[in-house]
Amino acid sequence: MNSDNLGGVIVTGAARGIGRAIAGELSSTGYGVVIADLDEKAGSEAVAEIDKAGGKALFHKVDVSDRASLAAAVKACEAAFGFIHAIVNNAGFNRPQHFLETTEENWDRIMTINGLGVLIGMQEAAKAMIAAGHKGKIVNTASIASRGGDAEWVPYCASKAAVVSMTQAGAKALAQHGINVNAFAPGVVQTDLWTQLDKDLMEMGISSVPGEAMDNFSKSIPLGRTSTPQDVVGTVAFLISPASDYMTGQCLMIDGGMIMQ
């Protein structure tokens, strides 16, 4: 293993939004990046963007709820970049519904992607790190929704609380192998996901005009604004770097002060 080689990092849900910003940041600091996503077009565009900036990246089509799919991404990472240094389990999904109207189908889909998908990602990455004898990093995307229930976001809140619990469980299970497991919890982030949520909330009658929901959330942010994907990338870079070697089982809030702990 070349000591100058930082290895590869798999970022799930990296074709757009927070994942894409994370992938760009990590590639700029010398890591090879696997853009793991279902969207081939957007994923390929992300790879081209990184290549143009002088980074190293490849796209791998991944369904995070399918173990074989994620295992294949791990092998692709090892083949391209020598070894897997880290995985950022970032892929996620949300569809708001009123509490009494929340369906089993919605629950199952959200929990499968946001919960099971993170567990599989943690397991497959850890197995490869252990086999290679590499003391790697696992980073999971939680949310401010993990810290409190919301009547219109029941499955999502539950899934993100599960991410925090799995982060703690993984930290305990993998410490003996020198693998650090941490999470970060964004607040209200301006991404395509939020654009769709804004439409969903209007259809539910929670808001009446585009942008109203985000404006309402912004009022409770001490720093006075919603965030962008770029606001979280520094924290993720820290969590996969040697600077966080004595930190595990933690969830860092990146929410402008919405929740203080």
N, C-alpha and C positions, 0 to 999 in steps of 0.2 A: 504494500500500500504506500503510495507516494505521500510523504509527509506534507507536501505542498498542496495536495488535493483535499479540498474541504468536503468532498462528497456531494451527494445529491439530496435534495429536499422535495418530497411530494407535497403538493398543495392541492387539496380537493376543492372543487367548486372554484377553480382558479381562472375560468374563462372570462369572468367579469367581476365587477364590484370589489369587495374586500379581498377576496382571494387573488384577483389579478394584481391588485396593488402590492400585496404581500409577495407574490411571485417576482414582480419587478424589482422590489427592494432587495430580496434575497439574492437574486441573480447579480445585482449591482455590487454585492459584497463578495462575490466569488463562488457562490454555490451553484451547482447545476440544478435546474428546476424541472420537475415534471408537472406539467399542467394537466391535472386529472379532473376530467369533466365529461359530461354527456354531450355538450354542445361542441361539435367538431369545428364548425365554422369560426365561432368566437374563440375557441381554444387555439386554433391555428393562427388566428390574428394575434393572440397574446404571445405565441412563440415568435412570430415574425417581429413583433415589437421589441421583444427581449433581444433577439438576434441583432436587430438594427442598432440597439444600444450597446452591443459588444458582449452580451451575456450568453449563457448556455442554457438552452431549454428544449424540451420536447413535449409533444402532446400525446397523451394516452387516454383513450376513451374509457371512462370508469363510471360504473354504477356502484355507489358506495354501499348499497345494501346487498351487493353480490360479492361474496368472498373471493371467488375465482377472478373476478374483475380487478379487485384491489391487489390480490396476490400477484397478478400479472403486471400491474403497475410497479410494484416493488421490484420485480425481476428486471423490468425495463430500466428502472432507476439504477440498479446495480450494474447492468450491462453498459449503460451510457456513462455513468459517473464514478464507477468503481465500488461504491458502497452507499448505503442510505444513512445519512447523518440524522435526518429528522423527517417527521411528517407533521403537516399542519392540517388537522381534520376540520375543515372549514365549510364543507358543503352543507347547506341547510335549506329548509323550506318552511313556509308558513302560509296558512289560509285562515283568516279570522272568521269566527262564527259566534253568535250569541251563546251564552252559557247553556241555556235550555235547548238550544238547537244544534249543539255540537254533536256531530255524527261519529259513528264507529269508523266509517271509511276515512274521515278526516283525521281522526285520532291515529289510526293505523299508519296512514301515509306519513304523517309528520313524525311519529315515533320511530318508524322504520328508517327514515332518512337521517333525522337529527340524533336519534339514540343509537339504534343498531349500527348505523353507518359509522359512527364514531368508534364504537366498540370494535368493529371489524378492522377499522384502520389502525387502531392502537395495537391490536393483536398481531396483525400481519407485519407491521413495521417492527414491532418488538421482536418477533421471531427472527427476522432477518438481522437485526442488530445483535441479538444474542449469538446467532450462528457465526457472525463475523467477528465477534468479540469486540464490538464497537459500543462505547458508552454514548449513546445517542440521546436525542431529544424528541419528545412528543408534546405537541401543543394543540389544544382543542379550543374551538370557538364556542364560547358560551354566550351569554347575553345578560343585560340587566333584567330580562324576564326570568332569569334563574333565581332571582332574589325576592320575587313576590308574584302572587297570582294576579291575573287580570281576567275580568269576566268575558272578554272577547277573544282571548288568546290561550284558552285552557290547554290544549295539547302542546302548543309551542312552549308555554311556561314550564309545563311538566317535562318536556324533552330537554330543555336547557338546564333545568334543575338536575336531570339525569346526567347531563354532560359534566356538571360540577362533581357529582357523586362518583362517576366513573373516573374522573381525573384523580380524585383522592384514592380510589381503590387501585388504579393503575400505578400511582406513585408508590403505594405500599408494596404492591406485588413485584415491581420492577426495580426497586432501589438496590436489591442485591446484585443486579446486573449492571449497576451504574447508569441506568437510564432515568433521566429526569422527565416527569410528566406534569405539565402545568396547563392552565387555561387563561384566556382573556375574555372579558365581557364587554362588548361594545354597547353603546347606548343607541340613540337615534342616528342612523347613518344614511347619508344621501346616496342610495344605490338603486339599481333597477328593481330590487326586491321591495324597497320602500315605495317606489312608484306604483307597483302593483297593489301593495297593501293600501295605499291611499285610495285607489279605485275601489277596492273591496270594501273599505270602511264607508265610502260614499254610498255604495249599493246597500249597505246595511243600515244606513241612516245615521251613522255615528257622526259623519261630517256632511257638509252640503256643497262645498266647492273644492276644487283641486288645491292641494297644499294646506287646507285648513287643519287636518289632523296633525301634520308635522309642525305647523305653527303652534298648535295647542300644546304639543309635547315640549316644544322649545321653551315655552314660558317657565317650565319647571327646571331648566338647566342653569345652574349657577354661573357657568361661563358664558351664558347668553347666546349660544348658537348650537345648531345641530352639528354633527361631525361629518367628515368625509373619510373615505377609505385610507387616505394618506395619514390621518390622525392615529391610526392603529399600528402602522407598519413598524415603527420604532420599537414598540413593545414586543412585537413578535420577533424582531431581529435580536433583541436582548434575550428572549426566552430560548432561542436556539444557539446562543453564543456561549462561550466559556464564562462570561460574566454572571450567568445564572446557575453555575454548577452546584451551588449549595442551596438551591431552591427547588422544592418539589411539592406537589399536591396543592398548589396555590391557584387562585383565580384572581387575576388583576382586572379591576374595573377601569374601563376607558370610556367614560360616559359624561364627561364635563361636570362631574359632581352631583349627578342625579341621585346616586346612592352613595352614602358615605359610610365606611365601615372601619 
